[in-house]
Amino acid sequence: MDAQTSQAALTTDGPAIHIEGLVKDYGAVHAVRGINLDVRRGEVFGFLGPNGAGKTTTIRCLLDLLRPTAGRLEVLGLDARQDSLALRSQVAYMPGELRLPERMTGAGLVAAIGRLRGGLDTRRRDSLAERLDLDLSRRLRELSSGNRRKVALLLAFVADAELLVLDEPTNGLDPLMQREFLALVREAKEQGRTIFLSSHVLSEVQRAADRVAVLRGGALIVVGGVDELRRRARQRIEVWFDGPAPTEELAALPELVNQHTEDHRFTALLAGSIEPLLAVLVQQHVVSLLVEEPDLEEAFLDLYEAAS
């Protein structure tokens, strides 16, 4: 594919990332097991799973840093392997494991990467350094792990890239810097850029992502919106009755698990529709009803439990 054709492909309306039947084996070890996934342009997409789930392997295949055993991968309309060079200027990647040249200063590294990309906006560089409270004049070997990660964040966000691929971006950052990171993600989305965010920090993904995929043992177990996944999670129910709780009627509801009754107080986890519970409660004298909305972490744990 020539440069003109590659540039035309980059401007098409297809998904930012298209993964079809991705398999990656290391001998007898099946790291990725037939992933199918589309990431829409302009969205923040969370890629969730614990260490060893296959997140980083998937990303490395996507960026042609690893060759897949099988599967088809496209990035911005281009073949991830055949057109990897054409994609370099359109993708910014922050790896989870940082290996930075220790003898260089932060400024020197940013300048070197900028030259490879054909230049960078120095005002943007300086603004990011200020926001991240980062001294670019220091040698990288002198920096803490948190400040090294700030350098990598700056490199990702200073680039004028259409797609940002961020692998565990906030490891080692304090809460203030995590908040600044989320602000940078929001700004990049407002600019129409796509952010592929691999993380196990669920609160971070919940605040940033439009949609998420949950990976377990190298296979996708669910893909959907954050709110959709939260609705799938079990909700905590607490009911106070004017008199004794109707334990027999409540025990007959299969949607309620982990039931516990203590005099006038009833608690349980709701794993399904709330309508059968309401049908019981309408026949009772209820003093109060509390239904707690689950967060993404609870949804994640429920999905993992259901898949095991």
Secondary structure, DSSP 8 states (H G I E B T S, - for coil): --HHHHHHHHTSSS-SEEEEEEEEEETTEEEEEEEEEEE-TT-EEEEE--TTSSHHHHHHHHTTSS--SEEEEEETTEETTTTHHHHGGGEEEE-SS----TTSBHHHHHHHHHHHTT---HHHHHHHHHHTT--TTSBGGGS-HHHHHHHHHHHHHHS--SEEEEESTTTT--HHHHHHHHHHHHHHHHTT-EEEEEES-HHHHHHH-SEEEEEETTEEEEEEEHHHHHHHS-EEEEEEESSS--HHHHHT-TTEEEEEEETTEEEEEE-S-SHHHHHHHTTS-EEEEEEE---HHHHHHHHHHHH-
